[in-house]
Amino acid sequence: MPQTAVTRAFGDVRAGLGDDRVGTAEIARPPDNFFDTEIIAALADAYTWLDEAGARAVVLCSEGKHFCAGADFAGRSAQARPGAGGARNLYVEAVRLLRAELPVVAVVQGAAVGGGLGLACSADFRVASPQARFVANFARLGLHHGFGLTVTLPAIVGQQRALEMLYTGRRIGGEEAARIGLADRLAAPDDLRAAGYELAGQIAGAGPLAVRAIRATMRGGLADRVRAATDHEVAEQERLQQTADFAEGVRASAERRAPCFEGR
């Protein structure tokens, strides 16, 4: 991996720029890296700073056991806070991630759950280990999906696989993720971050003006589509959060048991 020449902290996000022009944006809320509005805003700020500092690609990674366990509905983390405006403000910051101009390679160890899956899908590429788990667990919580997965997930795995993931909430392991295109490369856990930097380095070694132009063409309008999708997603989330099913889903998750939904 390259030597890091410049570093800066954005709250619980550490940013660094290597001598090969590959940037790093690392979430530092181990072991689960639950997110909130603050952490997503910090990531967007880190992307902006890396762009201005001369990065040509970014490795998005996390410290600890899991890439990102999503929102902490069960209150297990003392660090993650909903923040003013709740999911609405969080998704405003999520759209900022999509508007960033640098290619992003997400390094996924452990679990990418719920909104954590959404964060992984905001990146251009995902490098994972065979032990990684990708989970769209929203329906298992009695909740509508969010973080723009309406747009990003079908674009990556196709409409039918996206529907299956969203309807069932089942876990997708790293090897299956690679088969269906959710993971672009697989690497052993000890080699995972190096594999992410290798891919980012290949991107950074290409013509930067060409890469930006190609990315703008291929992802053109993505941020706007995600913004429109999150407007609907958050409205459905707010509606379903008032239901008994959502309360049961959160309880069942905290108690590590199967939920018993009643449809009310």
Sequence and secondary structure as in RCSB ss.txt:
>XXXX:A:sequence
MPQTAVTRAFGDVRAGLGDDRVGTAEIARPPDNFFDTEIIAALADAYTWLDEAGARAVVLCSEGKHFCAGADFAG
RSAQARPGAGGARNLYVEAVRLLRAELPVVAVVQGAAVGGGLGLACSADFRVASPQARFVANFARLGLHHGFGLT
VTLPAIVGQQRALEMLYTGRRIGGEEAARIGLADRLAAPDDLRAAGYELAGQIAGAGPLAVRAIRATMRGGLADR
VRAATDHEVAEQERLQQTADFAEGVRASAERRAPCFEGR
>XXXX:A:secstr
   EEEEEEETTEEEEEETTSEEEEEE  TTT    HHHHHHHHHHHHHHHHHT SEEEEEESSS SB    TT 
  SS    TTHHHHHHHHHHHHHH  S EEEEE SEEETHHHHHHHHSSEEEE TT EEE  TGGGT    TTHH
HHHHHHH HHHHHHHHHH  EEEHHHHHHHTS SEE  GGGHHHHHHHHHHHHHTS HHHHHHHHHHHTTTHHHH
HHHHHHHHHHHHHHHTTSHHHHHHHHHHHTTS       
